[in-house]
Amino acid sequence: MILTALGNLVQAANKEGKPQMLFSKDLDIIPFIDSHWESMTTIGRRVTQSWHSTIQRALIKDTGTLFVTEEVEGQGEMYGLAVPLLEIKPNYDAIMKGTAGVQLG
């Protein structure tokens, strides 16, 4: 979901003519996921906000592989995609073996 959120945030910024590659977890990523929850997953909306900490853990765990992070003065920790948006595609080999994944690069 984070990969999808960041991809959409990058695309929306480009569409508005304000290219942006880094986004705030609290100001951008979580609000995007919250407002598009039903479109992004078949899992029912969570009653608690515990999924916010799951987002934080995933961002930290996958920094360097899926995500990049940068401390931006006045904005705090910002996150972006580790590869250009157009290079993200399905990993067809994993799909054929019965597991889905994202192939980067």
C-alpha positions as CSV (number, residue, x, y, z in Angstrom):
1,M,0.0,0.0,0.0
2,I,2.9,2.4,0.7
3,L,4.4,1.8,-2.7
4,T,1.0,2.5,-4.3
5,A,0.5,5.6,-2.1
6,L,4.0,7.0,-3.0
7,G,3.5,6.3,-6.7
8,N,0.2,8.1,-6.7
9,L,1.6,11.1,-4.7
10,V,4.6,11.4,-7.1
11,Q,2.2,11.2,-10.1
12,A,-0.2,13.8,-8.6
13,A,2.6,16.2,-7.9
14,N,3.9,15.8,-11.5
15,K,0.4,16.4,-12.8
16,E,0.1,19.6,-10.8
17,G,3.4,20.8,-12.3
18,K,5.1,20.6,-8.9
19,P,7.4,17.6,-9.2
20,Q,8.1,16.1,-5.8
21,M,9.9,12.9,-4.8
22,L,9.8,13.0,-1.0
23,F,6.7,12.9,1.2
24,S,5.9,13.1,4.8
25,K,4.6,9.9,6.5
26,D,2.1,11.9,8.6
27,L,1.2,14.7,6.2
28,D,1.1,12.8,2.9
29,I,1.4,9.0,3.0
30,I,-1.0,8.2,5.9
31,P,-3.7,10.7,4.8
32,F,-3.5,9.3,1.2
33,I,-3.9,5.7,2.4
34,D,-6.7,6.7,4.8
35,S,-8.7,8.5,2.1
36,H,-8.2,5.7,-0.5
37,W,-8.4,2.7,1.8
38,E,-11.3,1.0,0.0
39,S,-9.7,1.4,-3.4
40,M,-6.4,0.0,-2.2
41,T,-7.4,-3.1,-0.3
42,T,-10.2,-5.6,0.3
43,I,-9.4,-5.5,4.1
44,G,-12.0,-3.6,6.0
45,R,-11.1,-0.2,7.4
46,R,-9.3,-0.5,10.7
47,V,-11.2,0.9,13.7
48,T,-8.0,1.8,15.5
49,Q,-5.1,3.8,14.2
50,S,-2.6,0.9,14.8
51,W,-2.0,0.7,11.1
52,H,-0.1,4.0,11.3
53,S,2.7,2.3,13.2
54,T,2.7,-0.6,10.7
55,I,3.3,2.0,8.0
56,Q,6.2,3.4,10.0
57,R,7.7,0.0,10.5
58,A,7.4,-0.9,6.8
59,L,9.0,2.4,5.7
60,I,12.0,1.8,8.0
61,K,12.3,-1.9,7.1
62,D,12.2,-1.4,3.4
63,T,14.4,1.7,3.3
64,G,17.2,1.1,0.8
65,T,15.2,-1.5,-1.2
66,L,11.7,0.0,-1.9
67,F,12.0,3.4,-0.2
68,V,14.5,6.2,0.4
69,T,14.4,8.5,3.4
70,E,15.8,11.9,3.9
71,E,15.7,14.4,6.8
72,V,14.5,17.7,5.4
73,E,15.0,20.8,7.5
74,G,11.7,22.2,8.7
75,Q,9.7,19.1,7.4
76,G,11.3,16.2,9.3
77,E,11.7,12.7,7.9
78,M,10.6,12.4,4.3
79,Y,10.1,9.2,2.3
80,G,10.2,8.5,-1.5
81,L,10.5,5.6,-3.9
82,A,14.0,4.0,-4.3
83,V,13.6,3.7,-8.0
84,P,11.8,5.9,-10.6
85,L,8.1,5.3,-10.8
86,L,8.2,4.0,-14.4
87,E,10.6,1.2,-13.4
88,I,8.2,-0.4,-11.0
89,K,6.5,-3.4,-12.5
90,P,5.1,-6.8,-11.6
91,N,7.6,-9.6,-11.1
92,Y,6.1,-12.1,-13.5
93,D,8.5,-14.9,-12.5
94,A,7.2,-14.7,-8.9
95,I,3.6,-14.6,-10.1
96,M,4.1,-17.7,-12.2
97,K,5.6,-19.5,-9.2
98,G,2.5,-18.6,-7.2
99,T,3.9,-15.6,-5.2
100,A,3.4,-12.0,-6.1
101,G,6.1,-9.4,-5.8
102,V,7.4,-6.1,-7.1
103,Q,10.5,-6.1,-9.3
104,L,12.6,-3.1,-9.1
105,G,14.9,-2.1,-11.8
